[in-house]
Amino acid sequence: MTDSKTDDQGKSIELEYDIDEPPHKVWRAISIAEFRERWLSKEALADPEPASLTPGQEVRYRMRESTPPFLESVVTFRLLPNAAGGTRLWIIHELTDVGFNRMSGAGANANSLPLLLAA
C-alpha cells in the first residue's frame, strides 16, 4: 500500500496499491465473478452485478453490511498501468447510506433517544 486517505467527514477511504501483475490480470480478478469471489464473496455485495463498469479501467460494486444498521456503500476499483509494467490500483470505499448521517450526530453513550428532543 502506498497511500491511504479519508475524507473530511469519514465517509470514504481511498487506498492505492502498486501490483506487479499487468492490468489485464488485475482487471480479471476484480471484474469476473468467479475470480472476484475468491477474495470478495457475493454475500458482501448488495448486488453481485457491477453498479457501473468501464472495461479495463473501473468497476463499482454496491455493498451492504451484514450486521445492523445494514449500511450500504459503493466500492470503486480503478486501475492504470504503472511505469514498472505492473498495475496501479485504487480502491475507493464510499459510504452512501443516508442512515449514516442520522446516526453520526448522536454519541454512543448519550443515554437518550433523538426522538425525545422533538416536541
N, C-alpha and C positions, 0 to 999 in steps of 0.2 A: 504494500500500500504506500502510495506516495503522498496522498493528501486527503484530508477529511475536513469538511465544512458543515456547519449547522447554521440555518438561517436565524434571523434575529428573534423570531417567536418560537423556535423549537419545533417547527412543523415539518422540517425536511433535513435530510442528511445526504451529503454528496461524498462519495468515495471515488478515488481514482487509482487505477492499477495499471502497471505495465506487465504484460504477459508475453512470454517467449513464443507462444504459438501464433501463426499467421491469422489475420482477421477471418478468413473463411472458416477456420476450425472453431474459433470463438463464437462466431455467428451461429454455427450449427448447434453448439452447446446451449445457447440461450434461446434459440428460436424453434427448434424441433422438439416437440413434446417428449418423445422417447428419451432424448438426451437430457433435456431440462429436468425431467422428473428424477434423475439420479441425484440432483443436488437441491432441487426446489420442488417439493411434492405438490400435486394438484390440489390437495386438501388445503394448502396455504393460500390458494388462489380463490378469489371470489368468482372468477370465470377463467377456465383453462385456455380460452382463446385470447389472443392479444387484444388489448384495447385499441392499440394503433401499431402500425408496422411500416417502416421504411426499409425495404430489403437491403441487407448488408450493412446497415448503418444504425438503426434504432428500433427497439421494440419496447412496448409498455404493457404491463400486466396490472390488473386490479387485484388487490389482496384484501383479505379480511382476517382480523384477529380471531382466534378460536375461543377466546375467553371474554366474558363481559368486560367492557361495554361493546364488544364486537366492532371496533373501529375499522373503517376502510381506508385504504391508502393506494397509491399508484407507485409502482417501481419502474423506472426507466433504465434500460441498458443501452448505452450509446458507445459505439466503437469506431476507431480510426486506426489505420496503420501507424506504427511508430518508426522512428529513424533506425532502429536496430533490426527491422524486419519482422517484428512481433506486432502486438496489438496494444493500444491504449484503450482501456475500458473504464467508462464512467458508470457508476451505479448511483442513481438519484432516487431516494425514497421519500415521497411526499405524503403527509397525512392530509387526506381530503375530506374526512368525515366532519360534518358540521357539529356533531355531538362533542367533538373535542373542544370547540370554542365555549360551549356551555359549561363544560367541566373545568376548564382551565382557570376560571375565576375563583372557584371555591377552594379553600385549603383542605387538606386531607383530615385535619383534626379540628374542623370548625365546630363540630358537635351541633350543627343546626342545618336545617334544610333551606335551600334558597327560596322555596315556595313560602316559607314563613315570613319572608321580608315583603312579599307582595300584599298590599292591602287596599 
